[in-house]
Amino acid sequence: MRYIATWEMEEIEYLHLEDEDKEDILYFEKEDDKVIAVTNILWTCSGINDI
């Protein structure tokens, strides 16, 4: 399943993300010293019925 995730982080946190993590971000906007990011996360799991 795919989920859209949105979160807010400090700009300095955004700058320290790994390049592969930045590639997962579909869209972001800056507001003051905050960054609002949207990502498309692929959730994969097996054995969910075993919980």
Buried (B, 14 or more C-beta within 10 A) or exposed (E): EEEEEEEEBEEEEBEEBEEEEEEBBEEBEEEEEBBBBEBEEEEEEEEEEEE
